[in-house]
Amino acid sequence: MKSKIHQNKTNNNKILSKSIIALLAVLTLTTSCGIFNSLTSNTTIKPNESFVLGNNEHGTFKVKLKNASNHDLKIIMAPITGGTHSPIIVKPNETISVQASRNTALVIENKSNETASVDLYVTGDTGLSMGYKN
């Protein structure tokens, strides 16, 4: 009888070990594939200031941006090596999707005399610097 109990414990330990290994494999796979690489933010931008996302070395990222303000905002791509390109005007309540290349910041300009509000959903490389400039 003692041998049968020992055998059941051994089998249970093997099943538990295999379950733990499978769980670790799934967790590693999902985090390495970027399933959890996203961030969501409601960001306010003071009058005549800009919010800069990704002014550091990084991979590509995609932004879904909604202008929650009652005035236009200007979106500009700015490579960290210098220069700007691809300006977009975003109307009030308009939602756009943009993809930023490797090492390129996304600048959201508020040229209004009123505070701006944007809803951001970012996917891809989320190791991005975030800050304001005037």
C-alpha positions as CSV (number, residue, x, y, z in Angstrom):
1,M,0.0,0.0,0.0
2,K,2.8,2.4,0.9
3,S,4.3,1.9,-2.6
4,K,1.0,2.8,-4.3
5,I,0.7,6.0,-2.3
6,H,4.3,6.9,-3.2
7,Q,3.6,6.2,-6.8
8,N,0.5,8.5,-6.7
9,K,2.5,11.3,-5.1
10,T,5.2,10.9,-7.8
11,N,2.6,11.0,-10.6
12,N,1.0,14.1,-9.0
13,N,4.4,15.8,-8.8
14,K,5.1,15.1,-12.5
15,I,1.7,16.5,-13.5
16,L,2.3,19.6,-11.4
17,S,5.8,20.1,-12.8
18,K,4.5,19.8,-16.4
19,S,1.6,22.3,-15.6
20,I,4.1,24.8,-14.2
21,I,6.4,24.4,-17.2
22,A,3.5,24.9,-19.6
23,L,2.3,28.0,-17.7
24,L,5.7,29.5,-17.8
25,A,6.0,28.8,-21.5
26,V,2.7,30.5,-22.2
27,L,3.6,33.5,-20.1
28,T,7.0,33.9,-21.8
29,L,5.5,33.6,-25.2
30,T,2.7,36.2,-24.6
31,T,5.1,38.7,-23.1
32,S,7.8,38.3,-25.7
33,C,5.2,38.6,-28.5
34,G,4.1,42.0,-27.2
35,I,0.6,41.1,-26.4
36,F,0.8,43.3,-23.3
37,N,2.8,46.1,-24.9
38,S,0.2,48.9,-24.9
39,L,-0.6,51.9,-22.9
40,T,-3.7,54.1,-22.6
41,S,-3.7,57.7,-21.5
42,N,-5.8,60.8,-21.4
43,T,-3.3,63.6,-21.7
44,T,-3.8,67.3,-21.2
45,I,-1.6,69.9,-23.0
46,K,-1.4,73.5,-21.8
47,P,-2.1,76.3,-24.2
48,N,0.7,76.9,-26.7
49,E,2.6,73.8,-25.6
50,S,3.4,70.4,-27.1
51,F,3.4,66.9,-25.8
52,V,6.3,64.7,-27.1
53,L,6.0,61.0,-27.1
54,G,9.1,58.9,-27.9
55,N,11.9,61.5,-27.9
56,N,14.4,58.6,-27.2
57,E,15.8,55.5,-28.9
58,H,13.0,53.0,-29.5
59,G,11.4,50.7,-32.0
60,T,8.3,51.4,-34.0
61,F,5.0,52.2,-32.2
62,K,1.4,52.9,-33.3
63,V,-0.8,55.6,-31.8
64,K,-4.6,55.8,-31.9
65,L,-5.3,59.4,-31.0
66,K,-8.6,61.2,-30.3
67,N,-8.7,64.9,-30.1
68,A,-11.0,65.4,-27.1
69,S,-10.6,69.2,-27.3
70,N,-12.8,71.8,-29.0
71,H,-10.0,73.1,-31.3
72,D,-7.6,71.7,-33.8
73,L,-4.3,70.0,-32.9
74,K,-1.2,69.5,-35.0
75,I,0.6,66.1,-35.1
76,I,4.2,66.0,-36.3
77,M,6.8,63.2,-36.7
78,A,10.2,64.3,-35.3
79,P,13.2,61.9,-35.8
80,I,15.5,62.1,-32.8
81,T,18.4,62.9,-35.2
82,G,16.6,66.2,-36.1
83,G,14.0,67.6,-38.4
84,T,10.2,67.1,-38.7
85,H,7.8,65.6,-41.3
86,S,4.3,64.4,-42.0
87,P,2.2,67.1,-40.3
88,I,-1.4,66.2,-39.7
89,I,-4.2,68.5,-38.4
90,V,-6.6,66.7,-36.1
91,K,-10.1,68.3,-35.8
92,P,-12.1,68.3,-32.5
93,N,-13.5,64.8,-31.7
94,E,-11.5,63.3,-34.7
95,T,-9.7,60.0,-34.1
96,I,-6.6,59.1,-36.2
97,S,-4.1,56.3,-36.2
98,V,-0.4,57.0,-36.9
99,Q,2.7,54.8,-36.9
100,A,6.0,56.2,-35.7
101,S,9.2,54.8,-37.2
102,R,12.1,53.7,-35.1
103,N,13.7,56.6,-33.1
104,T,11.0,59.0,-34.2
105,A,9.0,61.1,-31.8
106,L,5.3,62.0,-32.1
107,V,4.7,65.7,-31.3
108,I,1.2,66.8,-30.5
109,E,1.1,70.6,-30.7
110,N,-1.6,72.7,-29.0
111,K,-1.3,76.2,-30.7
112,S,-4.6,77.3,-29.0
113,N,-5.1,79.6,-26.0
114,E,-7.1,76.8,-24.4
115,T,-6.0,73.6,-22.7
116,A,-6.1,70.5,-25.0
117,S,-7.1,67.0,-24.2
118,V,-6.1,63.9,-26.1
119,D,-7.0,60.2,-25.6
120,L,-4.0,58.0,-26.6
121,Y,-3.8,54.3,-27.1
122,V,-0.2,53.2,-27.9
123,T,0.9,49.8,-29.1
124,G,4.3,48.4,-30.1
125,D,7.4,49.6,-28.4
126,T,6.1,51.4,-25.3
127,G,9.5,52.2,-23.8
128,L,8.9,55.8,-24.8
129,S,9.9,59.0,-23.1
130,M,7.0,61.4,-22.5
131,G,7.3,65.1,-21.8
132,Y,6.1,68.6,-22.6
133,K,7.8,71.5,-24.4
134,N,6.8,75.0,-25.1
